[in-house]
Structure formats: structure tokens, C-alpha cells
């Protein structure tokens, strides 16, 4: 079943986070991920508001987790650590 990778982000260092974004996109695509939403308009109805929200669709939960654990994504993530506050989850869809 397909899965969604959902990230809620507050960027605290735009330069470092920009390097993360530059490297993360290709890593996500390499593992079958396709962006559905990336920093667009949103309405926060509950919970902690984060100004950047990203959703990517993967072929499966396993593919999304494999991407996260991959050396190429972890190399990208090194730039986000200390440059952002984030929550990230993977949710299987009902499709």
C-alpha cells in the first residue's frame, strides 16, 4: 500500500536547511518518493504550528523508511539537524 511521508518543520538556519533541501529531494526521488505538497499554503486547526509542511508519496511504508535510513538521505539530514525543529512521520494510505 502507498504511504505518505509527512514533515512539519520550523527552519532556524535557512542556509543550512537549504543544503538539506538540495540533497533531500534527489534522495527521496531515488527511493520512489514524489512530492505532493511542499511548503504551500496551509491552515493550522490543531496542535503546534510549523511554517513549512511537506508531504511525499512513497510506494510503501517500507520504501519511505528505507529512504529515511539510507546513506544519501542521512547525509542530507546532517544539514537539517541544528537548522530546524521537525516532526516526521510515515502513514500508510488506504488506497
N, CA, C and O atoms as CSV, one atom per row, in Angstrom:
chain,resi,resn,atom,element,x,y,z
A,1,UNK,N,N,0.833,-1.186,0.000
A,1,UNK,CA,C,0.000,0.000,0.000
A,1,UNK,C,C,0.875,1.246,0.000
A,1,UNK,O,O,1.916,1.263,0.658
A,2,UNK,N,N,0.479,2.285,-0.719
A,2,UNK,CA,C,1.241,3.536,-0.705
A,2,UNK,C,C,1.279,4.139,0.699
A,2,UNK,O,O,0.471,3.807,1.566
A,3,UNK,N,N,2.239,5.031,0.888
A,3,UNK,CA,C,2.391,5.693,2.183
A,3,UNK,C,C,2.758,7.150,1.962
A,3,UNK,O,O,3.342,7.517,0.943
A,4,UNK,N,N,2.403,7.969,2.939
A,4,UNK,CA,C,2.746,9.379,2.916
A,4,UNK,C,C,3.803,9.674,3.968
A,4,UNK,O,O,3.692,9.240,5.115
A,5,UNK,N,N,4.820,10.411,3.570
A,5,UNK,CA,C,5.878,10.921,4.445
A,5,UNK,C,C,5.445,12.342,4.747
A,5,UNK,O,O,5.345,13.158,3.830
A,6,UNK,N,N,5.188,12.659,5.992
A,6,UNK,CA,C,4.648,13.962,6.376
A,6,UNK,C,C,5.615,14.635,7.341
A,6,UNK,O,O,5.910,14.104,8.413
A,7,UNK,N,N,6.102,15.800,6.953
A,7,UNK,CA,C,7.046,16.553,7.780
A,7,UNK,C,C,6.471,17.922,8.111
A,7,UNK,O,O,5.925,18.606,7.245
A,8,UNK,N,N,6.599,18.308,9.368
A,8,UNK,CA,C,6.220,19.643,9.837
A,8,UNK,C,C,7.501,20.275,10.352
A,8,UNK,O,O,8.163,19.712,11.224
A,9,UNK,N,N,7.861,21.450,9.818
A,9,UNK,CA,C,9.202,21.994,10.049
A,9,UNK,C,C,9.159,23.479,10.385
A,9,UNK,O,O,8.400,24.247,9.795
A,10,UNK,N,N,9.995,23.862,11.349
A,10,UNK,CA,C,10.340,25.259,11.589
A,10,UNK,C,C,11.827,25.380,11.288
A,10,UNK,O,O,12.647,24.747,11.953
A,11,UNK,N,N,12.176,26.174,10.307
A,11,UNK,CA,C,13.573,26.361,9.915
A,11,UNK,C,C,14.193,27.423,10.822
A,11,UNK,O,O,13.637,28.509,10.990
A,12,UNK,N,N,15.350,27.098,11.406
A,12,UNK,CA,C,16.052,28.041,12.284
A,12,UNK,C,C,17.353,28.543,11.670
A,12,UNK,O,O,17.918,29.527,12.147
A,13,UNK,N,N,17.835,27.886,10.623
A,13,UNK,CA,C,19.041,28.306,9.893
A,13,UNK,C,C,18.779,28.042,8.419
A,13,UNK,O,O,18.949,26.922,7.938
A,14,UNK,N,N,18.358,29.093,7.700
A,14,UNK,CA,C,17.922,28.940,6.311
A,14,UNK,C,C,19.040,28.435,5.396
A,14,UNK,O,O,18.776,27.640,4.494
A,15,UNK,N,N,20.256,28.871,5.607
A,15,UNK,CA,C,21.362,28.450,4.741
A,15,UNK,C,C,21.623,26.943,4.872
A,15,UNK,O,O,21.712,26.236,3.868
A,16,UNK,N,N,21.743,26.467,6.092
A,16,UNK,CA,C,21.988,25.039,6.307
A,16,UNK,C,C,20.795,24.208,5.847
A,16,UNK,O,O,20.966,23.142,5.254
A,17,UNK,N,N,19.587,24.697,6.121
A,17,UNK,CA,C,18.407,23.943,5.721
A,17,UNK,C,C,18.273,23.905,4.201
A,17,UNK,O,O,17.768,22.928,3.647
A,18,UNK,N,N,18.716,24.947,3.536
A,18,UNK,CA,C,18.711,24.963,2.080
A,18,UNK,C,C,19.577,23.855,1.511
A,18,UNK,O,O,19.220,23.243,0.504
A,19,UNK,N,N,20.708,23.593,2.142
A,19,UNK,CA,C,21.581,22.490,1.708
A,19,UNK,C,C,20.877,21.148,1.921
A,19,UNK,O,O,20.964,20.252,1.082
A,20,UNK,N,N,20.175,21.022,3.060
A,20,UNK,CA,C,19.378,19.809,3.305
A,20,UNK,C,C,18.380,19.603,2.157
A,20,UNK,O,O,18.309,18.522,1.573
A,21,UNK,N,N,17.615,20.650,1.845
A,21,UNK,CA,C,16.576,20.534,0.818
A,21,UNK,C,C,17.174,20.166,-0.538
A,21,UNK,O,O,16.592,19.385,-1.290
A,22,UNK,N,N,18.334,20.732,-0.839
A,22,UNK,CA,C,19.016,20.446,-2.097
A,22,UNK,C,C,19.377,18.967,-2.224
A,22,UNK,O,O,19.288,18.392,-3.309
A,23,UNK,N,N,19.781,18.361,-1.123
A,23,UNK,CA,C,20.189,16.954,-1.136
A,23,UNK,C,C,19.024,15.994,-0.879
A,23,UNK,O,O,19.014,14.880,-1.402
A,24,UNK,N,N,18.053,16.414,-0.086
A,24,UNK,CA,C,16.947,15.521,0.288
A,24,UNK,C,C,16.043,15.192,-0.888
A,24,UNK,O,O,15.599,14.051,-1.022
A,25,UNK,N,N,15.762,16.169,-1.743
A,25,UNK,CA,C,14.873,15.926,-2.885
A,25,UNK,C,C,15.325,14.761,-3.752
A,25,UNK,O,O,14.536,13.852,-4.011
A,26,UNK,N,N,16.580,14.761,-4.212
A,26,UNK,CA,C,17.057,13.631,-5.012
A,26,UNK,C,C,17.061,12.307,-4.243
A,26,UNK,O,O,16.785,11.257,-4.823
A,27,UNK,N,N,17.369,12.348,-2.949
A,27,UNK,CA,C,17.362,11.107,-2.151
A,27,UNK,C,C,15.953,10.544,-2.066
A,27,UNK,O,O,15.758,9.334,-2.177
A,28,UNK,N,N,14.979,11.406,-1.873
A,28,UNK,CA,C,13.582,10.978,-1.793
A,28,UNK,C,C,13.139,10.394,-3.144
A,28,UNK,O,O,12.510,9.337,-3.185
A,29,UNK,N,N,13.465,11.073,-4.234
A,29,UNK,CA,C,13.101,10.580,-5.572
A,29,UNK,C,C,13.761,9.236,-5.864
A,29,UNK,O,O,13.143,8.354,-6.459
A,30,UNK,N,N,15.010,9.081,-5.449
A,30,UNK,CA,C,15.749,7.833,-5.679
A,30,UNK,C,C,15.048,6.639,-5.046
A,30,UNK,O,O,15.189,5.511,-5.521
A,31,UNK,N,N,14.299,6.878,-3.988
A,31,UNK,CA,C,13.611,5.808,-3.270
A,31,UNK,C,C,12.119,5.738,-3.608
A,31,UNK,O,O,11.331,5.143,-2.873
A,32,UNK,N,N,11.749,6.352,-4.726
A,32,UNK,CA,C,10.373,6.252,-5.205
A,32,UNK,C,C,9.432,7.292,-4.645
A,32,UNK,O,O,8.224,7.206,-4.866
A,33,UNK,N,N,9.952,8.278,-3.922
A,33,UNK,CA,C,9.101,9.320,-3.354
A,33,UNK,C,C,8.796,10.413,-4.351
A,33,UNK,O,O,9.648,10.801,-5.150
A,34,UNK,N,N,7.567,10.908,-4.296
A,34,UNK,CA,C,7.130,12.025,-5.142
A,34,UNK,C,C,6.466,13.050,-4.242
A,34,UNK,O,O,5.612,12.702,-3.428
A,35,UNK,N,N,6.851,14.311,-4.382
A,35,UNK,CA,C,6.270,15.356,-3.538
A,35,UNK,C,C,4.823,15.625,-3.918
A,35,UNK,O,O,4.489,15.762,-5.095
A,36,UNK,N,N,3.976,15.697,-2.909
A,36,UNK,CA,C,2.565,16.024,-3.073
A,36,UNK,C,C,2.337,17.473,-2.650
A,36,UNK,O,O,1.577,18.196,-3.294
A,37,UNK,N,N,2.985,17.893,-1.585
A,37,UNK,CA,C,2.899,19.264,-1.080
A,37,UNK,C,C,4.264,19.626,-0.512
A,37,UNK,O,O,4.942,18.800,0.100
A,38,UNK,N,N,4.649,20.876,-0.728
A,38,UNK,CA,C,5.987,21.298,-0.322
A,38,UNK,C,C,5.963,22.775,0.033
A,38,UNK,O,O,6.190,23.635,-0.819
A,39,UNK,N,N,5.684,23.062,1.303
A,39,UNK,CA,C,5.743,24.439,1.769
A,39,UNK,C,C,4.616,25.332,1.291
A,39,UNK,O,O,4.759,26.554,1.321
A,40,UNK,N,N,3.510,24.774,0.853
A,40,UNK,CA,C,2.405,25.578,0.350
A,40,UNK,C,C,1.531,26.159,1.457
A,40,UNK,O,O,1.798,25.997,2.648
A,41,UNK,N,N,0.508,26.820,1.028
A,41,UNK,CA,C,-0.461,27.432,1.940
A,41,UNK,C,C,-1.098,26.357,2.809
A,41,UNK,O,O,-1.373,25.254,2.336
A,42,UNK,N,N,-1.334,26.677,4.093
A,42,UNK,CA,C,-1.962,25.726,4.997
A,42,UNK,C,C,-2.787,26.476,6.040
A,42,UNK,O,O,-2.621,27.679,6.241
A,43,UNK,N,N,-3.668,25.743,6.690
A,43,UNK,CA,C,-4.463,26.264,7.793
A,43,UNK,C,C,-4.244,25.323,8.965
A,43,UNK,O,O,-4.585,24.143,8.884
A,44,UNK,N,N,-3.681,25.828,10.046
A,44,UNK,CA,C,-3.440,25.022,11.248
A,44,UNK,C,C,-4.723,24.986,12.068
A,44,UNK,O,O,-5.196,26.029,12.518
A,45,UNK,N,N,-5.284,23.818,12.264
A,45,UNK,CA,C,-6.528,23.691,13.020
A,45,UNK,C,C,-6.288,23.212,14.442
A,45,UNK,O,O,-7.032,23.589,15.347
A,46,UNK,N,N,-5.274,22.396,14.658
A,46,UNK,CA,C,-4.945,21.890,15.992
A,46,UNK,C,C,-3.449,21.669,16.078
A,46,UNK,O,O,-2.771,21.551,15.057
A,47,UNK,N,N,-2.935,21.612,17.298
A,47,UNK,CA,C,-1.542,21.270,17.525
A,47,UNK,C,C,-0.578,22.408,17.256
A,47,UNK,O,O,-0.980,23.546,17.012
A,48,UNK,N,N,0.709,22.075,17.305
A,48,UNK,CA,C,1.779,23.055,17.130
A,48,UNK,C,C,1.915,23.434,15.665
A,48,UNK,O,O,2.065,22.571,14.800
A,49,UNK,N,N,1.862,24.718,15.397
A,49,UNK,CA,C,2.013,25.200,14.027
A,49,UNK,C,C,3.484,25.228,13.624
A,49,UNK,O,O,4.329,25.734,14.364
A,50,UNK,N,N,3.778,24.692,12.474
A,50,UNK,CA,C,5.100,24.759,11.858
A,50,UNK,C,C,4.912,25.435,10.503
A,50,UNK,O,O,4.011,25.051,9.758
A,51,UNK,N,N,5.735,26.429,10.159
A,51,UNK,CA,C,5.509,27.182,8.926
A,51,UNK,C,C,5.804,26.428,7.632
A,51,UNK,O,O,5.381,26.862,6.560
A,52,UNK,N,N,6.526,25.303,7.714
A,52,UNK,CA,C,6.821,24.521,6.496
A,52,UNK,C,C,6.280,23.114,6.677
A,52,UNK,O,O,6.569,22.442,7.667
A,53,UNK,N,N,5.498,22.684,5.712
A,53,UNK,CA,C,4.890,21.353,5.746
A,53,UNK,C,C,5.157,20.674,4.411
A,53,UNK,O,O,4.951,21.257,3.346
A,54,UNK,N,N,5.619,19.434,4.488
A,54,UNK,CA,C,5.990,18.698,3.276
A,54,UNK,C,C,5.335,17.320,3.314
A,54,UNK,O,O,5.364,16.634,4.336
A,55,UNK,N,N,4.744,16.926,2.186
A,55,UNK,CA,C,4.153,15.600,2.055
A,55,UNK,C,C,4.716,14.967,0.788
A,55,UNK,O,O,4.692,15.566,-0.288
A,56,UNK,N,N,5.224,13.743,0.936
A,56,UNK,CA,C,5.704,12.975,-0.217
A,56,UNK,C,C,5.011,11.615,-0.202
A,56,UNK,O,O,4.783,11.031,0.858
A,57,UNK,N,N,4.684,11.129,-1.380
A,57,UNK,CA,C,4.061,9.806,-1.513
A,57,UNK,C,C,5.140,8.798,-1.896
A,57,UNK,O,O,5.951,9.040,-2.791
A,58,UNK,N,N,5.132,7.667,-1.202
A,58,UNK,CA,C,6.057,6.561,-1.472
A,58,UNK,C,C,5.249,5.323,-1.833
A,58,UNK,O,O,4.064,5.247,-1.510
A,59,UNK,N,N,5.870,4.351,-2.498
A,59,UNK,CA,C,5.161,3.125,-2.854
A,59,UNK,C,C,4.687,2.321,-1.638
A,59,UNK,O,O,3.713,1.574,-1.735
A,60,UNK,N,N,5.370,2.469,-0.493
A,60,UNK,CA,C,5.019,1.702,0.704
A,60,UNK,C,C,5.661,2.353,1.927
A,60,UNK,O,O,6.548,3.197,1.803
A,61,UNK,N,N,5.199,1.949,3.106
A,61,UNK,CA,C,5.825,2.388,4.356
A,61,UNK,C,C,7.288,1.966,4.353
A,61,UNK,O,O,8.165,2.734,4.747
A,62,UNK,N,N,7.541,0.752,3.911
A,62,UNK,CA,C,8.904,0.229,3.909
A,62,UNK,C,C,9.831,1.069,3.023
A,62,UNK,O,O,10.978,1.328,3.389
A,63,UNK,N,N,9.331,1.491,1.862
A,63,UNK,CA,C,10.145,2.314,0.962
A,63,UNK,C,C,10.469,3.659,1.602
A,63,UNK,O,O,11.584,4.161,1.463
A,64,UNK,N,N,9.503,4.243,2.300
A,64,UNK,CA,C,9.731,5.533,2.969
A,64,UNK,C,C,10.743,5.394,4.100
A,64,UNK,O,O,11.619,6.244,4.259
A,65,UNK,N,N,10.626,4.338,4.878
A,65,UNK,CA,C,11.563,4.111,5.988
A,65,UNK,C,C,12.952,3.783,5.437
A,65,UNK,O,O,13.959,4.226,5.988
A,66,UNK,N,N,13.006,3.015,4.360
A,66,UNK,CA,C,14.296,2.719,3.723
A,66,UNK,C,C,14.953,4.009,3.244
A,66,UNK,O,O,16.163,4.182,3.394
A,67,UNK,N,N,14.172,4.906,2.675
A,67,UNK,CA,C,14.696,6.202,2.248
A,67,UNK,C,C,15.279,6.953,3.438
A,67,UNK,O,O,16.408,7.440,3.379
A,68,UNK,N,N,14.508,7.044,4.517
A,68,UNK,CA,C,14.962,7.775,5.704
A,68,UNK,C,C,16.286,7.217,6.215
A,68,UNK,O,O,17.175,7.982,6.589
A,69,UNK,N,N,16.423,5.919,6.234
A,69,UNK,CA,C,17.624,5.271,6.767
A,69,UNK,C,C,18.782,5.195,5.774
A,69,UNK,O,O,19.881,4.778,6.140
A,70,UNK,N,N,18.549,5.590,4.529
A,70,UNK,CA,C,19.586,5.487,3.504
A,70,UNK,C,C,20.728,6.467,3.771
A,70,UNK,O,O,20.538,7.509,4.399
A,71,UNK,N,N,21.899,6.117,3.287
A,71,UNK,CA,C,23.068,6.983,3.495
A,71,UNK,C,C,22.894,8.329,2.796
A,71,UNK,O,O,23.362,9.347,3.306
A,72,UNK,N,N,22.229,8.355,1.635
A,72,UNK,CA,C,22.063,9.631,0.940
A,72,UNK,C,C,21.098,10.552,1.683
A,72,UNK,O,O,21.340,11.756,1.760
A,73,UNK,N,N,20.011,10.012,2.229
A,73,UNK,CA,C,19.101,10.872,2.986
A,73,UNK,C,C,19.740,11.295,4.316
A,73,UNK,O,O,19.586,12.444,4.732
A,74,UNK,N,N,20.442,10.398,4.973
A,74,UNK,CA,C,21.096,10.749,6.235
A,74,UNK,C,C,22.159,11.832,6.021
A,74,UNK,O,O,22.359,12.684,6.887
A,75,UNK,N,N,22.833,11.801,4.883
A,75,UNK,CA,C,23.795,12.866,4.562
A,75,UNK,C,C,23.076,14.204,4.428
A,75,UNK,O,O,23.581,15.231,4.881
A,76,UNK,N,N,21.902,14.196,3.809
A,76,UNK,CA,C,21.099,15.418,3.708
A,76,UNK,C,C,20.644,15.865,5.092
A,76,UNK,O,O,20.717,17.047,5.431
A,77,UNK,N,N,20.177,14.914,5.881
A,77,UNK,CA,C,19.639,15.208,7.205
A,77,UNK,C,C,20.676,15.837,8.125
A,77,UNK,O,O,20.321,16.599,9.024
A,78,UNK,N,N,21.942,15.531,7.915
A,78,UNK,CA,C,23.004,16.159,8.713
A,78,UNK,C,C,22.919,17.683,8.646
A,78,UNK,O,O,23.273,18.363,9.609
A,79,UNK,N,N,22.453,18.225,7.521
A,79,UNK,CA,C,22.337,19.680,7.356
A,79,UNK,C,C,21.088,20.238,8.051
A,79,UNK,O,O,21.052,21.418,8.400
A,80,UNK,N,N,20.082,19.410,8.250
A,80,UNK,CA,C,18.848,19.867,8.901
A,80,UNK,C,C,18.963,19.850,10.417
A,80,UNK,O,O,18.317,20.640,11.106
A,81,UNK,N,N,19.789,18.946,10.932
A,81,UNK,CA,C,19.973,18.872,12.382
A,81,UNK,C,C,20.615,20.162,12.861
A,81,UNK,O,O,21.648,20.578,12.334
A,82,UNK,N,N,20.020,20.786,13.839
A,82,UNK,CA,C,20.532,22.052,14.327
A,82,UNK,C,C,20.088,23.239,13.490
A,82,UNK,O,O,20.318,24.384,13.878
A,83,UNK,N,N,19.457,22.991,12.352
A,83,UNK,CA,C,18.985,24.061,11.475
A,83,UNK,C,C,17.463,24.097,11.400
A,83,UNK,O,O,16.879,24.906,10.679
A,84,UNK,N,N,16.826,23.192,12.171
A,84,UNK,CA,C,15.364,23.126,12.122
A,84,UNK,C,C,14.835,22.360,13.329
A,84,UNK,O,O,15.547,21.602,13.987
A,85,UNK,N,N,13.556,22.595,13.583
A,85,UNK,CA,C,12.783,21.776,14.530
A,85,UNK,C,C,11.778,21.050,13.659
A,85,UNK,O,O,11.066,21.674,12.872
A,86,UNK,N,N,11.714,19.715,13.797
A,86,UNK,CA,C,10.907,18.928,12.860
A,86,UNK,C,C,10.160,17.802,13.539
A,86,UNK,O,O,10.591,17.264,14.559
A,87,UNK,N,N,9.052,17.468,12.959
A,87,UNK,CA,C,8.365,16.219,13.232
A,87,UNK,C,C,8.224,15.531,11.883
A,87,UNK,O,O,7.911,16.174,10.881
A,88,UNK,N,N,8.454,14.229,11.859
A,88,UNK,CA,C,8.354,13.467,10.613
A,88,UNK,C,C,7.671,12.143,10.912
A,88,UNK,O,O,8.018,11.456,11.873
A,89,UNK,N,N,6.706,11.795,10.089
A,89,UNK,CA,C,6.020,10.514,10.239
A,89,UNK,C,C,5.746,9.930,8.879
A,89,UNK,O,O,5.733,10.636,7.870
A,90,UNK,N,N,5.525,8.621,8.861
A,90,UNK,CA,C,5.111,7.922,7.655
A,90,UNK,C,C,3.779,7.258,7.976
A,90,UNK,O,O,3.637,6.575,8.990
A,91,UNK,N,N,2.804,7.471,7.092
A,91,UNK,CA,C,1.458,6.944,7.300
A,91,UNK,C,C,1.026,6.170,6.064
A,91,UNK,O,O,1.064,6.690,4.949
A,92,UNK,N,N,0.614,4.922,6.271
A,92,UNK,CA,C,0.095,4.128,5.154
A,92,UNK,C,C,-1.246,4.681,4.722
A,92,UNK,O,O,-2.081,5.025,5.558
A,93,UNK,N,N,-1.457,4.766,3.407
A,93,UNK,CA,C,-2.740,5.266,2.901
A,93,UNK,C,C,-3.724,4.107,2.761
A,93,UNK,O,O,-3.346,2.940,2.872
A,94,UNK,N,N,-4.951,4.433,2.522
A,94,UNK,CA,C,-5.985,3.409,2.384
A,94,UNK,C,C,-6.231,3.059,0.918
A,94,UNK,O,O,-7.200,2.366,0.609
A,95,UNK,N,N,-5.378,3.521,0.019
A,95,UNK,CA,C,-5.557,3.244,-1.417
A,95,UNK,C,C,-5.196,1.818,-1.738
A,95,UNK,O,O,-5.283,1.404,-2.893
